Amino acid sequence: MTSPGSPLRRTLGTGDAVVIGLGSMVGAGVFAALAPAARAAGSGLLPALAVAAVVAYCNATSSARLAARHPASGGTYVYGRERLGPFWGHLAGWAFVVGKTASCAAMALTVGAYVWPAQSHAVAVAAVVALTAVNYGGVQKSAWLTRAIVTVVLAVLAAVVVGCLGSAESDAGRLGFGASEGAGGVLQAAGLLFFAFAGYARIATLGEEVRDPARTIPRAISVALGIALAVYACVAVAVLSVLGSGGLAGATAPLADAVRAAGAPELVPVVRAGAAVAAAGSLLALILGVSRTTLAMARDRHLPGVLAAVHPRTRVPHRAELAVGAVAAVLAATVDVRGAIGFSSFGVLVYYAVANASAWTLDRAPAARLVPAVGLLGCALLAFSLPAESVVVGAGVLAVGVVSYAVRRRVTARG
């Protein structure tokens, strides 16, 4: 085995990094997030999507600037540590690892729900094991598989958009731009939709595995986010034009219900298969990203140092990947998908709040600080607009992270 300080292998180009980001963003979220967002926002779904997009843009811009300055594995864990101090880095890393491990379980359960609903937990565990094995084989293999998954998912989403907008059932009058549930509903919907946009963090966490990271990471983040925003906008408009906000809010499988209502029932099995593939792609990228942040935190002893080992042949943080996979498998066997998504959204928004605060320190010019200021405010607003249960559980888990940091500092001081 290599030592904890062994370097990872720089094999990913801009295209690979974009695909990994898209595998996270254009994934299961687009198949699952629209219905709960419509229930929260009513006819304000599209304004909620716009709010989520603005916050995502600010977060992506801050992340890209920070990644160019600090091209190391760990993403905002590293940025917070370097720009704000060890505590803030620890808090960001803790929020990311715990929240995104819950996301791994949610994506695995989504695979199970579409592949074999009666045995969704068993299928979810199998999906975690299989995709952890893929990541264990090397990051380049993960990029190849993610490219195939993204291609399939984009083709399925294109079929949904064409099928809905080309249908006689499509009516632009169903789009609606009002906020029938009020500003609070729009903000809660934006927070739920943000869950589906947060995949660009996976690009930043690969800072030690991309070629020319100062140039590659910012470009890949911008391209991936732009494509994801365009895809989500098209899908939301297409589905709303057929179902309307009321029909979408009551849908159990929004995209499948939309193509059925559009008079194209033959597309329903295709959409279900696409949803399962999309969830698998998200799970693959999540395991990849969480294990890299785990590696960075283990190097600094915020997590057990044994997790910092890098495999001598594949050059991946194999112990971190196995640990993340094991925890995700346990959660996939036991938790409810809706609770996992709510908690994950809270953790991710805290993570990006630290990223924006870190980006604030890069430049003193007021114009340069506008984007991170808007991003920080947006993250805080969306986090506390989530359902109360998600906020309470998320705050409790963050408190555990704060306590663990304090205990570690005290033990280190005594040693």
Summary of the structure (lengths in Angstrom):
residues: 415
radius of gyration: 20.2
end to end distance: 27.5
largest distance: 72.9
contacts: 1682
relative contact order: 0.22
helix: 80%
strand: 0%
